Amino acid sequence: MDILNQLLGGFAVALQPMNLFWAFVGCGLGTAVGVLPGIGPALTIALLLPVTAQVNPASAFIMFAGILYGALYGGSTTSILLNTPGESGSVMTALEGNRMARRGRGAAALATAAIGSFVAGTIGTLALTFLAPAIAELAFVFGPEDYFALMILSFTSVAVVMGRSMVRGFAALFFGLALGTIGIDTQTGQTRMVFGTLELLDGIPFTVVLVSLFAIGETLYVASRSGAAPAAINPLSGGSWMTKQDWKRSWKPWLRGSVIGFPIGALPAGGTEIPTFLSYALERRLTPHPEEFGQGAIEGVAGPEAANNAAAAGILVPLLTLGLPSTATAAVLLAAFQNYGLQPGPLLFATNPDLLWGLIASLYIGNVILLILNLPLVGIWVRLLLIPRQYIYGGIVVFAMVGVWGLSTSWMDLALMCGLGLVGYVARVHDFPIAPTLIGLILGPQAEIQLRRALAVSQNDWSVLVGTPIAATLLGIAALVLIVPPLLARLRRRASAEEEPATSAGRAG
């Protein structure tokens, strides 16, 4: 009952007229950036951080939550109509959704995506409501060595899962860790890697790094490939309704996708890509119409979209309860909390319950708003694709420069933005992931503090790092994350190498 009372208090906050306005703004912006390829929620929230500094924290986070959910909704629109996912979690939706649109069933695909996102988002938010306080209570038993082990697990998971290769993932992670060491050491007062530059004594602002790697890097990448022909607009006609057979074939994938999406999204580096892939593979195995997969099966849209939105609620669990971001968007949200002088974690439930429960309640409201927006207004969002990309990204660069300058009025920050923007462009060209850099920058200093505390308590006895069952278990899982993927890849290569001679011998016979 205590959780229900707190949730009712959260609704009292979220339903205030001004907060409802910000929820509508966030949902609208999120859907728009989801429709526009290459512009995701992390970039949008990063660009808005400087201009929302004077906004009430509850209103700002309600808007950010709307952007997060709205981007997931909007990403399905271009996946289905143009075979151009606006978000990475919408890639699997494009496989069947675009084929449905080519067969004249785009309206049904858009409808099952929107309704499935609503169902899964609501289920995921319910799970977040009842599980997050319990996880936050468990966090009080963590010691410094346990927190350090948890951060090591987060580092390894992000570097292994989010990169095309482990080398690229760890290179991006170590770059972020190196950026996090710049400035004054909080425990000794010594300067580190400032090279005599006074502007670097406070470290590199996270907003500058984020805007540089995402906005400037992506803009340079788009400009370098501006000669590529744009995708042709796929006209959509008809209403956004599903037949009785479509409903019958969609409701089970919605539920299965929700069950898959939330727990994986709640894991370190779970994200939205893995659950959408698993949901698609499961629906392909369970469908009574296997011949339709690859030709436009509605289950292949309903399941992944449900998993996508349930995972979005899942990524908020480690962020709100432990202060650990598992995706780039979660890292940006953590920076937003820190901009307001707040640290997500178990104490946040006690010190700022109105903000936290107002944020959770706004997820329910945002789901309803997004359903209303997406079913009748699909045509409007598609028209955003008619805006020339050079105008869109040109505006982003101007907005980024104004935001960074307004945040600190520092020429050094502008110079850093240009230099790190080039790094972001190189990372984009050579397929280095950005999320490990952001998470290394945020969690690196915190991991260092927890390590020093653990060693100080144990009088420099390094065995303390595996001295508790929690720490030993987390470090063991981190070791498995490092060892198992290369081992599985080696076994697959060996199996394929053994099959090739057998196949050649069979053909010769």
N, C-alpha and C positions, 0 to 999 in steps of 0.2 A: 504493500500500500504506500510505503514511503516513496518508492520510485514513481508511482502513479501521481502522487501529490506533487512531486517535483516536476513531473512532466506537465501537469496542469498549470503549475507556475510558469513553466517555459512557454506554454501556449499563451498565457497572459502577456508575456513579453513579446512573442512573435506576432501576435494579432494586433499590436498597437499600430495605428494608422501609418506612422512614419516607417516602422519596420516592415509593414506590408508593402509599402512603396518600394523600399530597397529590395525586398524579395522579388517583386515584379521586375525591377531593373536588372537584378542579377540573373533571373531566369531568361529574360530577353537577350541580354548580352551573351550569356552562356550558349543559348541556342544559336545565336548569330555566329559566334566564333567556332562552334562545332560544325556549322555548315561550311565555313570558309576553310579550305584545306591548308594545313601548316600552322594555323593559329589556334593553339589549344588553351585550356584553362590556366595552365601554369603561366604562360606568357601574359594572358589577360590580367590575372590577379597581380602579377609582378608590375605591370604598367600602371595599375590602379593603386598600388601601395603608397606612392608619394602623394597622390591627390586625395586619398582617404584618411590621411594622418589626422585631420581635424574632425572626422566623422565619429559619432559615438561607437565604441567597440562592438556592442551588440548589433547595431545596424550594419556595420562593415562586415562582420562575419556572416550575418544572414545573407548579405549580398554575395559574398564569396561562395557560400554554400549553393546559392542559386546558380552561380557561374559553373561550379563543378558539375552539378547534375544537368544543367542545361546543355553543357558542351557534349555530354554523353548522348543526350537526346538528339541534338543537332547533327552529331557525327553520323547517325544512321541515315539522315536525309540524303546527303551526297553519296554515301555508300550505295544506297538503293538506286538513286536516280542517275548518277554519273559514274558509278564504280570508282569513286574517289573518296576514300575514308577521310573524314575530317579529324578523327582521333584514332590512335593505334588500336583501341579496343573495338573499333567498328570494322576492322579488316575482315573478320570472319563473316560479318553481316553482308558484306559486299559480294561474297561468293554466290549466295543464293538470291539475295535481294535484288541485285542488278539483273539477274536472269529473269526474275519474276517481272521486273519493270519492262524488259524487252518483250515479254510475252503479253504485255498489256495488263499485268496484275500488280503494277507499282502501288496502286492505292491500297490494296490488301496488305502488301509488304510494309508500307509505311504505318498502317493502322496496327498491325500486330507488333511492330517495333515500338510504337508509342505506348500501347496498352501493356505490353510485356515489360517495358521500362517502368511504367507506373506500378505494376504489381510487384516486380522485383525490388524496386526502390523502397516501396512501403514495407515489404518483408525484411529487407536489409536494415531499414531504419528501426523497425521493431526489435530486431536482434541487437542493434547498437544500443537501443534504449535500456534493455534489460541486462546485457552482458558488460557494457562499459563500466558501470559502477563496481561490479564484482571484480573485474580485472584491476581497476584502480585500487581497490582495497588490498588485493594481493601484492601490489607494488610496494606497499609499506614494509613488507618483509625483505625487500631487496637491500643488500649491502652494497658498498662501492664496488667490490669485486664482481658482484652479480650484474650491476649496471654496465661495468666495463665489458663483461662477457657478452651481454645482450647487444652492446654496440658493435663488438667484433662480429657477431652473427649478422647484424644488419649490414656491416661493410661487405662481408664476404658474399652474402646473398645478393645484394645489389650489384656488385661487380660481376658475379657469375651469371646472374639471370638476365640483366639488362644489356649486356654487351653481345655483339655477334661472336666475339671470342673473349676468352678469359683475360688475355693480354690487354685488349682494348679496354675492358671493364676496369681492370686494376690500374691501368695507366690513367684513366679518367679519375678514379678514386684517389690516387696518390697526388694528382694535381690539385684536387680539392683539399686534401689534407695539408699540402704545402701552403696553399692560400690561407688556410686557417691558422697557421703558425705566425703569420705576419702581425706585428704590433707589439704591445707590451705584455710580457708574461704576468698574468694576474697574481701568481704566487711569489715570484722573486722580484718583480718590478724591472727586470732586464728587458731591453729592446731586442727584438728578433726580426731579422730580414727587412729592416726599414731602410737600410742604405743611406742613412743620414737625412731622410725625408720626413719632415715633421708631420705631414698629412697622413702618413702611414702608421703613426703611433697607435691610433685606435683600430687598426686593422682595415681590411678592405670591406666596405659595406656589402652585405649580402644582396641588397637590391641592385647594386651596380653590377655585380657578377651575374645575377640572374637575367637582368635586362640585356646585358652584353651578349651572353651565350645564346639566349633565345632570340630576342628581337633583332639585334644587329647581325648575329651570325646567320639567322634564317633569311634576313633581307639580302645580305651579300650572296647567299647561295641562290636565291630566286633570281637576283639580278644577273648572276653569272650564267644562268640558263634561260634567259628571257627570250631566246630565239626559238624555244620549243613551242610547238603548236598547242594552243589551249584545247581543253577537252570540249567536245561539242555538247551543247545543251540538249538533254533528252526531255522532250515535252511530256508532261503528265496530264492526262485528262481523266475525268470521272471523280467520284466522291471518295471519301476515306472510310469506307465501310467494308466489313468482312462478311462472308457468307456463313451460314450455319456450319458448314463443313470446315471452314477455316477456323472457327471458334473451337470446334471439336478437336482439331489437330494441333491447336496452339496452347491450350491451357496446361497440358501436362509439361511441355517444354518450358513454359514460363516458370512453373514450380521447380522443375529439375534445375533449370539455370540459376534460380535464386539459391537453391541449396548448395550448388557448386560454387557460385560466385562469392558469397559472403565469407566463408571460412578461408578461402585462398586469398581474398583481398585483405584479410586481417593479418596474414603472415608477413614477416619482413620481406620486402621486394616482391610480394604477391602480385600487385598491380591488377590490371584488367586483361592483359593479353593472354595469360595462361588459362584462366577460367573460361574465356570465350572459346579458345581452341578446344578445351576439354568438353565443353557443352556441345560444340558442333560435332565432335567425334562421337559423343554419346548419342546424340539424336540421329546421326547417320546409322549407328548400329541398331537403335531401337525402332526406327520408323517402320511402319507397315508398307511404306511406299518407297523402297530403296531406289527404284528406277528414276524417281524424280530428282534425287540429289545430283547436283551438277546441271540440272535443267531448270531449277527454280522451285525447291521444296520449301514450303512455308515454315516447317519445323527448323530449318537451317537459319531462319531469321529470328524466330521467336526465342529459341534457346539461347543463342549467343547474346542477343540484346538483353535478355533477362539477367544472364550472368554478368554482363558488363555493368549494369546499374547496381546489382547487389554487391559487386566487388567495390564499387565506389563508396558504399556505406562501410564496407569492411576496412578500407584504408584509413578511415577515421578512428578506428579502434586503437591501434598502437599510437597514433598521434595524440589523441585526447587523454589516454590513460597513462602512457609511458613517456610521452614527448618524443617518440621515435617516428620520423617520416619514412615511408616505404616507397613513395613515388615522388616525381618531381613536383607535382601539384601539392602533395602533402608537405614537402620541404618548403614550398612557398608559403603555405598556410602557417607553418611553424614560424617562419620569419615574420609573418603578419602578427602573430601573437607576441613575439618578442618586440616588435615595433611599439606595441602598446604596453610594454613592460610586464607581460604575462608569460609564464612558462607552463605549457601544457604538461599534465601529469596528475598524479593522484591528489595533490593539494588543490588543484584547480576546481575540483568538485566541491571543496569546502570553502575556498576563498572567493570564488566567482560563480556561484550556482546559477544566478539569473542569466549570465552570459552563456554558460555552457548549456543549460537546459533550454534556453531560448533558441540557441543554435540547433539543437536536436529537434525541437518542435518545428522549427522552420523547414526542416527536411520534409516533414509530412506535408506542410503547406506548399512547399515548392513543387512536390510531386503532382499535386492537384493543379497548380498553375501551369506546369509544363504540359500536362495532358490537355488542358484547355487550349494552350498555345499551339501545340503540335498537330492536333487533328484537323482544325479548320484552316490553319495559316501556313501550311506547307508551301504553297505557291509563292508566298511572300519571301520566305527564307531562300527558296531557290533563286529568286531574282537577285539576291545579293551576289550570286556568282557571275552576274553580268558586269559587275564593276571591274575594270581593268586591274590586274594584280599590281601593276607598278604604282597605281594610286593608293591602293590599300597599304602596301609595304612602305611607300614614301611617307604616308601619314603616321605609320608606326614608328619610323625613325625620328620624325619630328617630336612625336609624343614622348618617346623614350628620352630624348635629349632634354626636353623641357622638364620632364619628371625628375631626372637625375640632377639637373642643375638646381631645380627648386628644392630638392631634398637637403642639399648642403652648400649650394653656391660655391662649389670647389672646382677649379680647373683641373685638379688632379683626378677627380672622379670622372670628368669628361675624357681625360686622356686614358684613364684605365678602361673606360667603356669602349673606346676605339680599339685599344690593344687587345682586350679580352674578346671584343667582337670578331677580330681576325682569328683568334683562337677558336671561337665558336664556329666560324666558317670552315676552318681546317677540319675541325671535329665532324662537321656535317658532311664534308666531302669524303672523308676517309672513314665514316661510319663509326665514330667514337660516341658512346652514349653520354648524355649530359647529366642525367640523374645522379650517377655516382659522384660526379664533381660537386654537385650541390649538397648531397648528403655528407660527403667528406668535409666540406667547408663548415657545415652546421654542427655535425656530431663530433668532428675531430677534436676541437677544444674541450668539449664535454667529456669525451673518452679520456683525454689526457688528465683532466681534473680527477675523474674517478680512479684512474690508475694511481695517481699520486696519493690520493686519500687511502686507498687500500694498502699501498706500500708503507705509508706513514704509520698506519695503525699496526701493521705487522712488523715494524722496524726493519723494512727492506727485505723481508722474506718473500721471495717471488712465488713460493708455493701457495701463498694465500690466494692466488688467482684461480686455483682449482680446489680451494679449501672448503667450499660449500657444495652441496649437491646441485644447487641451481647453476652456479658458475661452471662446474665440471660438465654438466649436461649441455649447457648452451655452447661451451667451447667444443664439446664433442660433436654437436650438430654442425657447428661452423666447419670443423675439419671434414665432416662427411660432405658438406656442400662443396668443398674444394676438391675432394678426391673422387666422388661418385660420377659427376658428369664426364671428366676425361676418361675414367675407366669404362663407362658405358660406351663412349664414342670409340674407344679402342676395340672393345668387344664387337661392336657393330661392323667396324672395318675388317676385323678378322673373319667374321661370319661371311661378309660379302666376298672377301678374298677366297674363302674356301668354296663358296658356291660357284664362282666363275669357272674354275677348272672342271667341276662336275657338269656344269651346263655345256661347256665346250666338248667334253667327252661324250655327252649324250647326243649332241648334234652330229659329231663325227661318226658315232655308231649308227 
